[in-house]
Amino acid sequence: MLKIQLIKSPIGYKPKAKATILALGLKKLNHSVIKKNTPQIRGMIKKVEFLINVSEVKK
């Protein structure tokens, strides 16, 4: 499981980056979500790694 936290605002970045942030379920600064560690989620993280902070969480 991965804990993903939005640490930087997507304002001023390309629409694809904003859409990826929304698809991950992040809404506000410092908002965090827990997602399964899948290749699809890893790919989304890779595209917006400059806006988020990722850490592993045991379930």
N, CA, C and O of each residue as an XYZ file, in Angstrom:
236
protein
N       0.850     -1.179      0.000
C       0.000      0.000      0.000
C       0.894      1.241      0.000
O       1.957      1.260      0.622
N       0.447      2.257     -0.699
C       1.198      3.495     -0.817
C       0.382      4.662     -0.270
O      -0.808      4.787     -0.562
N       1.022      5.512      0.521
C       0.391      6.740      0.990
C       0.908      7.857      0.090
O       2.112      8.101      0.013
N      -0.013      8.527     -0.585
C       0.333      9.587     -1.531
C      -0.205     10.896     -0.979
O      -1.391     11.002     -0.667
N       0.673     11.904     -0.857
C       0.281     13.198     -0.293
C       0.625     14.299     -1.283
O       1.729     14.331     -1.826
N      -0.322     15.199     -1.518
C      -0.115     16.342     -2.401
C       0.653     17.414     -1.636
O       0.149     17.948     -0.649
N       1.871     17.735     -2.081
C       2.702     18.702     -1.357
C       2.907     20.000     -2.126
O       3.439     20.969     -1.583
N       2.485     20.023     -3.397
C       2.647     21.222     -4.207
C       1.406     21.392     -5.074
O       0.849     20.411     -5.568
N       0.979     22.620     -5.256
C      -0.243     22.892     -6.019
C      -0.040     22.623     -7.509
O       1.002     22.970     -8.065
N      -1.031     22.006     -8.155
C      -0.922     21.763     -9.595
C      -1.247     22.993    -10.450
O      -1.218     22.910    -11.677
N      -1.552     24.124     -9.823
C      -1.845     25.348    -10.567
C      -0.594     25.758    -11.338
O       0.504     25.804    -10.783
N      -0.771     26.048    -12.602
C       0.338     26.471    -13.442
C       1.022     25.325    -14.172
O       1.938     25.556    -14.960
N       0.590     24.093    -13.923
C       1.154     22.949    -14.624
C       0.200     22.519    -15.735
O      -0.935     22.992    -15.806
N       0.655     21.642    -16.579
C      -0.147     21.208    -17.731
C      -1.432     20.499    -17.283
O      -1.482     19.908    -16.205
N      -2.465     20.568    -18.125
C      -3.736     19.925    -17.777
C      -3.616     18.429    -17.498
O      -4.367     17.899    -16.679
N      -2.692     17.742    -18.161
C      -2.511     16.311    -17.909
C      -2.067     16.062    -16.470
O      -2.512     15.103    -15.839
N      -1.184     16.930    -15.945
C      -0.720     16.775    -14.565
C      -1.885     16.991    -13.600
O      -2.028     16.252    -12.626
N      -2.712     17.994    -13.863
C      -3.872     18.259    -13.011
C      -4.843     17.081    -13.036
O      -5.377     16.683    -12.000
N      -5.066     16.528    -14.228
C      -5.986     15.398    -14.368
C      -5.463     14.170    -13.632
O      -6.243     13.421    -13.044
N      -4.157     13.961    -13.659
C      -3.567     12.825    -12.963
C      -3.716     12.978    -11.457
O      -3.999     12.005    -10.760
N      -3.527     14.190    -10.951
C      -3.707     14.456     -9.520
C      -5.150     14.144     -9.113
O      -5.379     13.508     -8.084
N      -6.114     14.585     -9.909
C      -7.519     14.305     -9.603
C      -7.813     12.810     -9.688
O      -8.569     12.278     -8.875
N      -7.220     12.133    -10.667
C      -7.445     10.694    -10.823
C      -6.886      9.910     -9.638
O      -7.405      8.849     -9.293
N      -5.836     10.427     -9.020
C      -5.281      9.782     -7.828
C      -6.164     10.031     -6.602
O      -5.998      9.374     -5.575
N      -7.098     10.974     -6.708
C      -8.009     11.254     -5.600
C      -7.544     12.363     -4.688
O      -8.068     12.522     -3.586
N      -6.563     13.136     -5.132
C      -6.039     14.233     -4.315
C      -6.787     15.520     -4.647
O      -6.956     15.873     -5.814
N      -7.234     16.220     -3.591
C      -8.064     17.392     -3.809
C      -7.415     18.684     -3.339
O      -7.465     19.690     -4.046
N      -6.810     18.674     -2.161
C      -6.233     19.886     -1.583
C      -4.785     19.648     -1.200
O      -4.326     18.506     -1.156
N      -4.071     20.719     -0.925
C      -2.700     20.592     -0.436
C      -2.693     19.812      0.871
O      -3.589     19.969      1.700
N      -1.699     18.989      1.047
C      -1.503     18.137      2.220
C      -2.575     17.054      2.373
O      -2.604     16.357      3.387
N      -3.451     16.905      1.383
C      -4.423     15.818      1.389
C      -3.693     14.535      1.026
O      -2.846     14.536      0.132
N      -4.005     13.457      1.699
C      -3.332     12.196      1.391
C      -4.351     11.080      1.180
O      -5.439     11.084      1.757
N      -3.965     10.129      0.339
C      -4.794      8.968      0.054
C      -3.913      7.723      0.129
O      -2.693      7.801     -0.013
N      -4.541      6.592      0.352
C      -3.816      5.322      0.382
C      -4.314      4.487     -0.792
O      -5.510      4.232     -0.931
N      -3.375      4.071     -1.629
C      -3.697      3.300     -2.830
C      -2.886      2.010     -2.832
O      -1.847      1.916     -2.179
N      -3.374      1.017     -3.577
C      -2.633     -0.229     -3.750
C      -1.419      0.016     -4.636
O      -1.444      0.885     -5.507
N      -0.373     -0.740     -4.414
C       0.849     -0.611     -5.186
C       0.718     -1.439     -6.468
O       1.110     -2.605     -6.510
N       0.160     -0.817     -7.512
C      -0.021     -1.485     -8.799
C       0.798     -0.748     -9.858
O       1.178      0.404     -9.648
N       1.076     -1.394    -10.988
C       1.815     -0.713    -12.060
C       1.098      0.548    -12.573
O       1.750      1.519    -12.956
N      -0.224      0.530    -12.579
C      -0.975      1.687    -13.052
C      -0.778      2.885    -12.117
O      -0.543      4.003    -12.575
N      -0.876      2.647    -10.825
C      -0.686      3.718     -9.842
C       0.758      4.206     -9.868
O       1.005      5.409     -9.778
N       1.718      3.284     -9.991
C       3.139      3.663    -10.079
C       3.395      4.563    -11.287
O       4.178      5.510    -11.200
N       2.737      4.271    -12.416
C       2.891      5.106    -13.603
C       2.344      6.500    -13.394
O       2.944      7.478    -13.840
N       1.201      6.601    -12.715
C       0.613      7.910    -12.420
C       1.517      8.697    -11.486
O       1.699      9.902    -11.653
N       2.085      8.004    -10.495
C       3.001      8.656     -9.551
C       4.218      9.197    -10.280
O       4.668     10.308    -10.001
N       4.755      8.418    -11.213
C       5.943      8.821    -11.957
C       5.704     10.092    -12.754
O       6.607     10.918    -12.892
N       4.485     10.259    -13.285
C       4.162     11.436    -14.098
C       4.053     12.718    -13.284
O       4.295     13.801    -13.816
N       3.691     12.621    -11.993
C       3.503     13.834    -11.181
C       4.341     13.793     -9.904
O       3.949     14.357     -8.882
N       5.493     13.124     -9.964
C       6.319     12.970     -8.758
C       6.815     14.300     -8.198
O       7.194     14.364     -7.029
N       6.822     15.369     -9.009
C       7.270     16.682     -8.551
C       6.200     17.399     -7.730
O       6.481     18.443     -7.141
N       4.989     16.866     -7.680
C       3.896     17.482     -6.931
C       3.498     16.700     -5.680
O       2.756     17.209     -4.840
N       3.988     15.469     -5.552
C       3.510     14.601     -4.480
C       4.652     14.005     -3.668
O       5.817     14.043     -4.066
N       4.282     13.459     -2.530
C       5.196     12.735     -1.668
C       4.602     11.337     -1.480
O       3.420     11.195     -1.164
N       5.433     10.303     -1.677
C       4.950      8.929     -1.618
C       5.713      8.148     -0.554
O       6.938      8.236     -0.468
N       4.987      7.388      0.252
C       5.632      6.517      1.236
C       4.852      5.199      1.309
O       3.654      5.152      1.029
N       5.551      4.146      1.686
C       4.904      2.838      1.811
C       4.272      2.714      3.173
O       4.810      3.188      4.174
N       3.107      2.061      3.201
C       2.357      1.869      4.441
C       2.011      0.397      4.543
O       1.582     -0.214      3.564
N       2.195     -0.172      5.721
C       1.772     -1.543      5.930
C       0.297     -1.552      6.279
O      -0.195     -0.667      6.979
N      -0.401     -2.561      5.784
C      -1.834     -2.646      6.099
C      -2.104     -3.771      7.057
O      -3.254     -3.996      7.436
